[in-house]
């Protein structure tokens, strides 16, 4: 049998944050832990099927559905980790230090930091459930803001997430 890697839920010390309740954080942590569990379960099932040497006609529909579902669960896990890493105790108004690399990059890409922030906020305020993500395009070193739907739909291949905002709830 092929061995499946097992993920462990990371711990984040985010108690007593400004602007987000303990109940909301607890809800997010439980959701995140569920994504970690389901990622492990799906990887184990896929590993069992692949451990037989190949995916035969009888197992192909099960394998296909497990593989499709893995993107949703895995990205739910990873996006929550990015989101939790963005949250900081004692954080200010969310504005980067003027002259910082991010501030300069936002100005270069959008004309002004305030325009970037308005764009990112507008993406986050769109109707629907999903994520607002500011990405860095490593080939052009430019920033772009994107709406991500259902964890796995809308992620930009090769782009690096810089700021992740959960707007599911």
Backbone as JSON Lines, residues from 0, in Angstrom:
{"i":0,"aa":"X","n":[0.84,-1.18,0.0],"ca":[0.0,0.0,0.0],"c":[0.88,1.25,0.0]}
{"i":1,"aa":"X","n":[0.45,2.27,-0.72],"ca":[1.13,3.55,-0.77],"c":[0.8,4.3,0.5]}
{"i":2,"aa":"X","n":[1.79,4.86,1.15],"ca":[1.58,5.58,2.41],"c":[1.09,7.0,2.13]}
{"i":3,"aa":"X","n":[0.05,7.4,2.85],"ca":[-0.48,8.76,2.72],"c":[0.12,9.63,3.81]}
{"i":4,"aa":"X","n":[0.56,10.82,3.44],"ca":[1.07,11.78,4.41],"c":[-0.08,12.22,5.31]}
{"i":5,"aa":"X","n":[0.17,12.33,6.6],"ca":[-0.88,12.77,7.52],"c":[-0.57,14.18,8.01]}
{"i":6,"aa":"X","n":[-1.55,15.05,7.85],"ca":[-1.44,16.44,8.3],"c":[-1.9,16.54,9.74]}
{"i":7,"aa":"X","n":[-1.31,17.48,10.46],"ca":[-1.7,17.78,11.83],"c":[-2.16,19.22,11.88]}
{"i":8,"aa":"X","n":[-3.29,19.45,12.54],"ca":[-3.79,20.82,12.67],"c":[-2.78,21.65,13.45]}
{"i":9,"aa":"X","n":[-2.42,22.79,12.9],"ca":[-1.51,23.71,13.58],"c":[-2.26,24.45,14.68]}
{"i":10,"aa":"X","n":[-1.53,24.89,15.66],"ca":[-2.12,25.67,16.75],"c":[-1.79,27.14,16.54]}
{"i":11,"aa":"X","n":[-2.78,27.98,16.72],"ca":[-2.61,29.42,16.55],"c":[-3.06,30.11,17.83]}
{"i":12,"aa":"X","n":[-2.2,30.93,18.41],"ca":[-2.53,31.67,19.63],"c":[-3.14,33.01,19.22]}
{"i":13,"aa":"X","n":[-4.45,33.01,19.07],"ca":[-5.14,34.21,18.59],"c":[-6.21,34.69,19.57]}
{"i":14,"aa":"X","n":[-6.09,34.3,20.82],"ca":[-7.09,34.74,21.79],"c":[-6.98,36.24,22.02]}
{"i":15,"aa":"X","n":[-8.11,36.84,22.31],"ca":[-8.23,38.28,22.64],"c":[-7.76,39.18,21.49]}
{"i":16,"aa":"X","n":[-8.14,38.82,20.28],"ca":[-7.85,39.69,19.15],"c":[-8.87,40.82,19.1]}
{"i":17,"aa":"X","n":[-8.45,41.95,18.59],"ca":[-9.38,43.06,18.38],"c":[-10.18,42.77,17.1]}
{"i":18,"aa":"X","n":[-11.49,43.04,17.15],"ca":[-12.3,42.98,15.95],"c":[-12.85,41.61,15.58]}
{"i":19,"aa":"X","n":[-12.55,40.58,16.34],"ca":[-13.09,39.25,16.06],"c":[-13.34,38.55,17.4]}
{"i":20,"aa":"X","n":[-14.51,37.98,17.54],"ca":[-14.89,37.39,18.84],"c":[-14.23,36.03,19.04]}
{"i":21,"aa":"X","n":[-14.15,35.63,20.29],"ca":[-13.62,34.3,20.63],"c":[-14.5,33.21,19.99]}
{"i":22,"aa":"X","n":[-15.82,33.45,19.97],"ca":[-16.74,32.47,19.38],"c":[-16.47,32.3,17.89]}
{"i":23,"aa":"X","n":[-16.22,33.4,17.2],"ca":[-15.92,33.33,15.77],"c":[-14.6,32.6,15.54]}
{"i":24,"aa":"X","n":[-13.6,32.9,16.35],"ca":[-12.33,32.19,16.23],"c":[-12.5,30.7,16.48]}
{"i":25,"aa":"X","n":[-13.25,30.35,17.53],"ca":[-13.48,28.93,17.84],"c":[-14.16,28.22,16.67]}
{"i":26,"aa":"X","n":[-15.14,28.9,16.06],"ca":[-15.83,28.33,14.91],"c":[-14.84,28.08,13.77]}
{"i":27,"aa":"X","n":[-13.96,29.06,13.52],"ca":[-12.97,28.91,12.46],"c":[-11.99,27.78,12.76]}
{"i":28,"aa":"X","n":[-11.55,27.69,14.01],"ca":[-10.62,26.61,14.37],"c":[-11.27,25.24,14.18]}
{"i":29,"aa":"X","n":[-12.54,25.11,14.53],"ca":[-13.24,23.83,14.36],"c":[-13.39,23.5,12.87]}
{"i":30,"aa":"X","n":[-13.74,24.5,12.07],"ca":[-13.81,24.28,10.62],"c":[-12.46,23.84,10.08]}
{"i":31,"aa":"X","n":[-11.42,24.54,10.48],"ca":[-10.06,24.23,10.04],"c":[-9.68,22.8,10.42]}
{"i":32,"aa":"X","n":[-9.95,22.41,11.68],"ca":[-9.62,21.06,12.12],"c":[-10.39,20.02,11.31]}
{"i":33,"aa":"X","n":[-11.62,20.35,10.92],"ca":[-12.4,19.46,10.06],"c":[-11.76,19.31,8.68]}
{"i":34,"aa":"X","n":[-11.25,20.4,8.13],"ca":[-10.57,20.31,6.83],"c":[-9.31,19.46,6.94]}
{"i":35,"aa":"X","n":[-8.58,19.59,8.03],"ca":[-7.38,18.76,8.23],"c":[-7.78,17.29,8.31]}
{"i":36,"aa":"X","n":[-8.81,16.98,9.11],"ca":[-9.28,15.6,9.25],"c":[-9.72,15.03,7.9]}
{"i":37,"aa":"X","n":[-10.52,15.78,7.18],"ca":[-11.04,15.29,5.9],"c":[-9.93,15.14,4.86]}
{"i":38,"aa":"X","n":[-8.94,16.03,4.88],"ca":[-7.79,15.88,3.98],"c":[-7.1,14.56,4.25]}
{"i":39,"aa":"X","n":[-6.9,14.24,5.53],"ca":[-6.25,12.98,5.9],"c":[-7.09,11.78,5.5]}
{"i":40,"aa":"X","n":[-8.39,11.84,5.72],"ca":[-9.29,10.73,5.36],"c":[-9.26,10.49,3.86]}
{"i":41,"aa":"X","n":[-9.36,11.57,3.08],"ca":[-9.36,11.43,1.63],"c":[-8.02,10.9,1.12]}
{"i":42,"aa":"X","n":[-6.92,11.41,1.67],"ca":[-5.6,10.92,1.26],"c":[-5.47,9.43,1.57]}
{"i":43,"aa":"X","n":[-6.0,9.0,2.7],"ca":[-5.93,7.58,3.08],"c":[-6.74,6.71,2.11]}
{"i":44,"aa":"X","n":[-7.95,7.16,1.77],"ca":[-8.78,6.4,0.82],"c":[-8.12,6.34,-0.55]}
{"i":45,"aa":"X","n":[-7.58,7.46,-1.01],"ca":[-6.91,7.49,-2.31],"c":[-5.69,6.58,-2.28]}
{"i":46,"aa":"X","n":[-4.95,6.62,-1.18],"ca":[-3.77,5.77,-1.03],"c":[-4.16,4.29,-1.08]}
{"i":47,"aa":"X","n":[-5.28,3.93,-0.44],"ca":[-5.76,2.54,-0.46],"c":[-6.06,2.09,-1.89]}
{"i":48,"aa":"X","n":[-6.74,2.96,-2.64],"ca":[-7.09,2.61,-4.02],"c":[-5.82,2.48,-4.86]}
{"i":49,"aa":"X","n":[-4.89,3.43,-4.73],"ca":[-3.65,3.39,-5.51],"c":[-2.73,2.26,-5.08]}
{"i":50,"aa":"X","n":[-2.86,1.84,-3.83],"ca":[-2.02,0.76,-3.31],"c":[-2.25,-0.56,-4.0]}
{"i":51,"aa":"X","n":[-3.35,-0.69,-4.69],"ca":[-3.64,-1.92,-5.42],"c":[-2.91,-1.97,-6.76]}
{"i":52,"aa":"X","n":[-2.14,-0.95,-7.05],"ca":[-1.32,-0.95,-8.26],"c":[-1.85,-0.09,-9.38]}
{"i":53,"aa":"X","n":[-3.14,0.07,-9.45],"ca":[-3.73,0.91,-10.48],"c":[-5.19,1.16,-10.1]}
{"i":54,"aa":"X","n":[-5.78,2.11,-10.77],"ca":[-7.19,2.39,-10.54],"c":[-7.98,1.61,-11.6]}
{"i":55,"aa":"X","n":[-8.66,0.55,-11.17],"ca":[-9.41,-0.25,-12.13],"c":[-10.77,0.4,-12.42]}
{"i":56,"aa":"X","n":[-11.48,-0.14,-13.42],"ca":[-12.76,0.42,-13.84],"c":[-13.77,0.47,-12.69]}
{"i":57,"aa":"X","n":[-13.73,-0.52,-11.82],"ca":[-14.69,-0.58,-10.72],"c":[-14.44,0.53,-9.7]}
{"i":58,"aa":"X","n":[-13.19,0.86,-9.43],"ca":[-12.84,1.86,-8.42],"c":[-12.71,3.27,-9.01]}
{"i":59,"aa":"X","n":[-12.7,3.4,-10.35],"ca":[-12.46,4.7,-10.95],"c":[-13.45,5.78,-10.51]}
{"i":60,"aa":"X","n":[-14.76,5.52,-10.47],"ca":[-15.68,6.58,-10.02],"c":[-15.4,7.03,-8.58]}
{"i":61,"aa":"X","n":[-15.11,6.09,-7.69],"ca":[-14.79,6.45,-6.31],"c":[-13.49,7.26,-6.25]}
{"i":62,"aa":"X","n":[-12.47,6.81,-6.97],"ca":[-11.19,7.52,-7.03],"c":[-11.39,8.94,-7.55]}
{"i":63,"aa":"X","n":[-12.18,9.08,-8.61],"ca":[-12.41,10.4,-9.21],"c":[-13.07,11.35,-8.23]}
{"i":64,"aa":"X","n":[-14.11,10.89,-7.55],"ca":[-14.81,11.75,-6.61],"c":[-13.93,12.11,-5.41]}
{"i":65,"aa":"X","n":[-13.17,11.16,-4.9],"ca":[-12.26,11.44,-3.79],"c":[-11.22,12.48,-4.2]}
{"i":66,"aa":"X","n":[-10.68,12.35,-5.39],"ca":[-9.66,13.28,-5.88],"c":[-10.25,14.67,-6.08]}
{"i":67,"aa":"X","n":[-11.47,14.76,-6.62],"ca":[-12.13,16.07,-6.77],"c":[-12.36,16.71,-5.41]}
{"i":68,"aa":"X","n":[-12.82,15.95,-4.46],"ca":[-13.13,16.47,-3.13],"c":[-11.86,16.9,-2.39]}
{"i":69,"aa":"X","n":[-10.75,16.26,-2.67],"ca":[-9.5,16.58,-1.99],"c":[-9.1,18.04,-2.19]}
{"i":70,"aa":"X","n":[-9.32,18.59,-3.38],"ca":[-8.98,20.0,-3.62],"c":[-9.74,20.93,-2.7]}
{"i":71,"aa":"X","n":[-11.02,20.65,-2.49],"ca":[-11.84,21.47,-1.6],"c":[-11.32,21.39,-0.16]}
{"i":72,"aa":"X","n":[-11.13,20.19,0.35],"ca":[-10.7,20.01,1.74],"c":[-9.28,20.52,1.96]}
{"i":73,"aa":"X","n":[-8.38,20.19,1.04],"ca":[-6.98,20.6,1.18],"c":[-6.88,22.13,1.16]}
{"i":74,"aa":"X","n":[-7.53,22.77,0.19],"ca":[-7.47,24.23,0.12],"c":[-8.17,24.87,1.3]}
{"i":75,"aa":"X","n":[-9.23,24.26,1.82],"ca":[-9.87,24.77,3.04],"c":[-8.88,24.79,4.19]}
{"i":76,"aa":"X","n":[-8.07,23.74,4.27],"ca":[-7.04,23.65,5.32],"c":[-5.98,24.74,5.11]}
{"i":77,"aa":"X","n":[-5.42,24.81,3.92],"ca":[-4.31,25.72,3.65],"c":[-4.76,27.19,3.72]}
{"i":78,"aa":"X","n":[-5.92,27.51,3.15],"ca":[-6.39,28.9,3.18],"c":[-6.65,29.35,4.62]}
{"i":79,"aa":"X","n":[-7.16,28.46,5.47],"ca":[-7.34,28.84,6.87],"c":[-5.99,29.09,7.55]}
{"i":80,"aa":"X","n":[-4.99,28.29,7.21],"ca":[-3.66,28.53,7.79],"c":[-3.12,29.89,7.37]}
{"i":81,"aa":"X","n":[-3.27,30.26,6.11],"ca":[-2.86,31.59,5.66],"c":[-3.65,32.67,6.4]}
{"i":82,"aa":"X","n":[-4.94,32.47,6.5],"ca":[-5.82,33.43,7.18],"c":[-5.39,33.62,8.63]}
{"i":83,"aa":"X","n":[-5.2,32.52,9.36],"ca":[-4.78,32.63,10.76],"c":[-3.42,33.29,10.88]}
{"i":84,"aa":"X","n":[-2.51,33.02,9.95],"ca":[-1.2,33.66,9.97],"c":[-1.3,35.17,9.74]}
{"i":85,"aa":"X","n":[-2.34,35.63,9.04],"ca":[-2.55,37.06,8.8],"c":[-3.0,37.8,10.06]}
{"i":86,"aa":"X","n":[-3.68,37.09,10.97],"ca":[-4.22,37.72,12.17],"c":[-3.12,37.89,13.21]}
{"i":87,"aa":"X","n":[-3.08,39.05,13.85],"ca":[-2.02,39.32,14.83],"c":[-2.59,40.0,16.06]}
{"i":88,"aa":"X","n":[-2.09,39.58,17.22],"ca":[-2.45,40.27,18.46],"c":[-1.86,41.67,18.42]}
{"i":89,"aa":"X","n":[-2.62,42.62,18.9],"ca":[-2.13,43.98,18.96],"c":[-2.02,44.64,17.61]}
{"i":90,"aa":"X","n":[-2.69,44.05,16.6],"ca":[-2.64,44.63,15.27],"c":[-3.29,46.01,15.25]}
{"i":91,"aa":"X","n":[-2.85,46.82,14.35],"ca":[-3.38,48.18,14.26],"c":[-4.55,48.26,13.32]}
{"i":92,"aa":"X","n":[-4.54,49.26,12.49],"ca":[-5.66,49.47,11.57],"c":[-5.5,48.66,10.28]}
{"i":93,"aa":"X","n":[-4.5,47.82,10.22],"ca":[-4.3,46.99,9.04],"c":[-3.46,47.62,7.97]}
{"i":94,"aa":"X","n":[-3.1,48.87,8.11],"ca":[-2.3,49.54,7.09],"c":[-0.83,49.19,7.27]}
{"i":95,"aa":"X","n":[-0.14,48.88,6.16],"ca":[1.29,48.61,6.28],"c":[2.05,49.9,6.53]}
{"i":96,"aa":"X","n":[3.24,49.75,7.0],"ca":[4.1,50.9,7.23],"c":[4.38,51.58,5.89]}
{"i":97,"aa":"X","n":[4.17,52.89,5.86],"ca":[4.44,53.64,4.63],"c":[5.92,53.46,4.27]}
{"i":98,"aa":"X","n":[6.18,53.12,3.04],"ca":[7.55,52.88,2.6],"c":[7.97,51.41,2.7]}
{"i":99,"aa":"X","n":[7.11,50.56,3.32],"ca":[7.44,49.13,3.38],"c":[7.36,48.53,1.97]}
{"i":100,"aa":"X","n":[7.89,47.34,1.81],"ca":[7.88,46.68,0.5],"c":[6.45,46.53,0.01]}
{"i":101,"aa":"X","n":[5.53,46.09,0.89],"ca":[4.15,45.91,0.45],"c":[3.53,47.24,0.03]}
{"i":102,"aa":"X","n":[3.73,48.26,0.84],"ca":[3.17,49.59,0.55],"c":[3.68,50.09,-0.81]}
{"i":103,"aa":"X","n":[4.97,49.97,-1.04],"ca":[5.56,50.41,-2.31],"c":[5.03,49.6,-3.49]}
{"i":104,"aa":"X","n":[4.87,48.29,-3.28],"ca":[4.37,47.43,-4.35],"c":[2.92,47.77,-4.68]}
{"i":105,"aa":"X","n":[2.1,47.98,-3.65],"ca":[0.69,48.36,-3.87],"c":[0.61,49.68,-4.63]}
{"i":106,"aa":"X","n":[1.45,50.63,-4.26],"ca":[1.46,51.92,-4.97],"c":[1.88,51.75,-6.43]}
{"i":107,"aa":"X","n":[2.9,50.93,-6.66],"ca":[3.38,50.72,-8.02],"c":[2.33,50.02,-8.89]}
{"i":108,"aa":"X","n":[1.58,49.1,-8.29],"ca":[0.6,48.32,-9.06],"c":[-0.74,49.01,-9.22]}
{"i":109,"aa":"X","n":[-1.13,49.81,-8.24],"ca":[-2.47,50.41,-8.24],"c":[-2.46,51.93,-8.31]}
{"i":110,"aa":"X","n":[-1.29,52.53,-8.26],"ca":[-1.2,53.98,-8.3],"c":[-1.15,54.61,-6.93]}
{"i":111,"aa":"X","n":[-1.79,53.97,-5.97],"ca":[-1.78,54.44,-4.57],"c":[-2.19,53.26,-3.68]}
{"i":112,"aa":"X","n":[-1.64,53.22,-2.48],"ca":[-2.0,52.17,-1.53],"c":[-3.51,52.19,-1.28]}
{"i":113,"aa":"X","n":[-4.1,53.37,-1.16],"ca":[-5.52,53.5,-0.86],"c":[-6.38,52.87,-1.95]}
{"i":114,"aa":"X","n":[-5.92,52.95,-3.2],"ca":[-6.67,52.33,-4.31],"c":[-6.58,50.81,-4.19]}
{"i":115,"aa":"X","n":[-5.38,50.29,-3.88],"ca":[-5.26,48.84,-3.66],"c":[-6.21,48.41,-2.55]}
{"i":116,"aa":"X","n":[-6.19,49.13,-1.41],"ca":[-7.03,48.75,-0.27],"c":[-8.51,48.8,-0.63]}
{"i":117,"aa":"X","n":[-8.93,49.81,-1.37],"ca":[-10.34,49.91,-1.8],"c":[-10.7,48.72,-2.69]}
{"i":118,"aa":"X","n":[-9.79,48.34,-3.58],"ca":[-10.04,47.19,-4.46],"c":[-10.14,45.91,-3.65]}
{"i":119,"aa":"X","n":[-9.2,45.68,-2.73],"ca":[-9.22,44.47,-1.92],"c":[-10.49,44.42,-1.07]}
{"i":120,"aa":"X","n":[-10.85,45.53,-0.46],"ca":[-12.06,45.6,0.35],"c":[-13.29,45.32,-0.5]}
{"i":121,"aa":"X","n":[-13.31,45.85,-1.71],"ca":[-14.45,45.62,-2.61],"c":[-14.57,44.14,-2.98]}
{"i":122,"aa":"X","n":[-13.45,43.48,-3.21],"ca":[-13.48,42.04,-3.48],"c":[-14.07,41.32,-2.28]}
{"i":123,"aa":"X","n":[-13.64,41.68,-1.08],"ca":[-14.15,41.05,0.13],"c":[-15.61,41.32,0.39]}
{"i":124,"aa":"X","n":[-16.12,42.42,-0.12],"ca":[-17.53,42.78,0.09],"c":[-18.47,42.22,-0.98]}
{"i":125,"aa":"X","n":[-17.92,41.5,-1.96],"ca":[-18.78,40.93,-3.0],"c":[-19.74,39.92,-2.38]}
{"i":126,"aa":"X","n":[-20.95,39.84,-2.94],"ca":[-21.92,38.87,-2.43],"c":[-21.45,37.46,-2.73]}
{"i":127,"aa":"X","n":[-21.6,36.59,-1.77],"ca":[-21.24,35.2,-1.96],"c":[-20.38,34.72,-0.8]}
{"i":128,"aa":"X","n":[-20.06,33.45,-0.84],"ca":[-19.2,32.86,0.19],"c":[-17.88,32.49,-0.47]}
{"i":129,"aa":"X","n":[-16.81,32.81,0.2],"ca":[-15.5,32.5,-0.36],"c":[-14.39,33.24,0.35]}
{"i":130,"aa":"X","n":[-13.42,33.66,-0.42],"ca":[-12.2,34.28,0.1],"c":[-11.83,35.47,-0.77]}
{"i":131,"aa":"X","n":[-11.24,36.47,-0.16],"ca":[-10.59,37.55,-0.89],"c":[-9.09,37.35,-0.66]}
{"i":132,"aa":"X","n":[-8.35,37.29,-1.75],"ca":[-6.91,37.04,-1.63],"c":[-6.14,38.04,-2.48]}
{"i":133,"aa":"X","n":[-5.15,38.66,-1.87],"ca":[-4.2,39.49,-2.61],"c":[-3.01,38.6,-2.93]}
{"i":134,"aa":"X","n":[-2.75,38.46,-4.22],"ca":[-1.66,37.61,-4.69],"c":[-0.52,38.45,-5.23]}
{"i":135,"aa":"X","n":[0.66,37.86,-5.17],"ca":[1.84,38.4,-5.86],"c":[2.12,37.5,-7.05]}
{"i":136,"aa":"X","n":[2.19,38.08,-8.22],"ca":[2.57,37.35,-9.43],"c":[4.1,37.32,-9.45]}
{"i":137,"aa":"X","n":[4.71,36.15,-9.23],"ca":[6.17,36.12,-9.15],"c":[6.87,36.45,-10.47]}
{"i":138,"aa":"X","n":[6.19,36.33,-11.58],"ca":[6.85,36.65,-12.85],"c":[6.93,38.15,-13.1]}
{"i":139,"aa":"X","n":[5.93,38.91,-12.64],"ca":[5.95,40.36,-12.85],"c":[6.15,41.15,-11.56]}
{"i":140,"aa":"X","n":[6.1,40.45,-10.42],"ca":[6.19,41.06,-9.08],"c":[5.07,42.08,-8.87]}
{"i":141,"aa":"X","n":[3.91,41.83,-9.49],"ca":[2.77,42.72,-9.32],"c":[1.72,42.07,-8.42]}
{"i":142,"aa":"X","n":[0.92,42.91,-7.78],"ca":[-0.16,42.46,-6.9],"c":[-1.46,42.43,-7.68]}
{"i":143,"aa":"X","n":[-2.31,41.48,-7.34],"ca":[-3.67,41.47,-7.87],"c":[-4.59,40.83,-6.83]}
{"i":144,"aa":"X","n":[-5.8,41.36,-6.76],"ca":[-6.8,40.9,-5.79],"c":[-7.81,40.0,-6.48]}
{"i":145,"aa":"X","n":[-8.14,38.88,-5.84],"ca":[-9.01,37.9,-6.47],"c":[-10.06,37.38,-5.49]}
{"i":146,"aa":"X","n":[-11.21,37.01,-6.05],"ca":[-12.27,36.31,-5.32],"c":[-12.05,34.82,-5.52]}
{"i":147,"aa":"X","n":[-12.05,34.06,-4.45],"ca":[-11.89,32.61,-4.52],"c":[-13.2,32.0,-4.03]}
{"i":148,"aa":"X","n":[-13.74,31.11,-4.82],"ca":[-15.01,30.49,-4.53],"c":[-14.79,29.02,-4.16]}
{"i":149,"aa":"X","n":[-15.41,28.58,-3.08],"ca":[-15.37,27.16,-2.7],"c":[-13.95,26.61,-2.5]}
{"i":150,"aa":"X","n":[-13.06,27.36,-1.99],"ca":[-11.68,26.98,-1.7],"c":[-10.85,26.65,-2.93]}
{"i":151,"aa":"X","n":[-11.38,25.81,-3.81],"ca":[-10.56,25.29,-4.89],"c":[-10.8,25.97,-6.23]}
{"i":152,"aa":"X","n":[-11.8,26.82,-6.33],"ca":[-12.12,27.45,-7.61],"c":[-11.73,28.92,-7.6]}
{"i":153,"aa":"X","n":[-10.8,29.29,-8.44],"ca":[-10.38,30.67,-8.57],"c":[-8.97,30.96,-8.09]}
{"i":154,"aa":"X","n":[-8.32,29.99,-7.46],"ca":[-6.93,30.21,-7.08],"c":[-6.09,30.37,-8.34]}
{"i":155,"aa":"X","n":[-5.16,31.28,-8.31],"ca":[-4.35,31.58,-9.48],"c":[-3.06,30.76,-9.41]}
{"i":156,"aa":"X","n":[-2.9,29.87,-10.37],"ca":[-1.73,28.97,-10.37],"c":[-0.44,29.76,-10.39]}
{"i":157,"aa":"X","n":[0.45,29.4,-9.48],"ca":[1.78,30.01,-9.43],"c":[1.85,31.33,-8.69]}
{"i":158,"aa":"X","n":[0.71,31.97,-8.43],"ca":[0.73,33.23,-7.7],"c":[0.89,32.93,-6.21]}
{"i":159,"aa":"X","n":[1.51,33.85,-5.48],"ca":[1.76,33.68,-4.05],"c":[0.76,34.49,-3.24]}
{"i":160,"aa":"X","n":[0.01,33.85,-2.34],"ca":[-0.94,34.6,-1.52],"c":[-0.2,35.49,-0.53]}
{"i":161,"aa":"X","n":[-0.53,36.76,-0.5],"ca":[0.1,37.73,0.39],"c":[-0.83,38.05,1.55]}
{"i":162,"aa":"X","n":[-2.11,38.25,1.25],"ca":[-3.11,38.57,2.27],"c":[-4.35,37.75,1.95]}
{"i":163,"aa":"X","n":[-4.83,37.01,2.96],"ca":[-5.99,36.13,2.78],"c":[-7.07,36.56,3.77]}
{"i":164,"aa":"X","n":[-8.28,36.82,3.24],"ca":[-9.41,37.2,4.08],"c":[-10.54,36.21,3.85]}
{"i":165,"aa":"X","n":[-10.97,35.56,4.92],"ca":[-12.07,34.61,4.89],"c":[-13.38,35.4,4.88]}
{"i":166,"aa":"X","n":[-14.18,35.25,3.83],"ca":[-15.47,35.94,3.76],"c":[-16.61,34.92,3.59]}
{"i":167,"aa":"X","n":[-16.39,33.71,4.1],"ca":[-17.44,32.68,4.04],"c":[-18.57,33.03,4.99]}
{"i":168,"aa":"X","n":[-18.24,33.5,6.15],"ca":[-19.26,33.77,7.16],"c":[-19.68,35.21,7.09]}
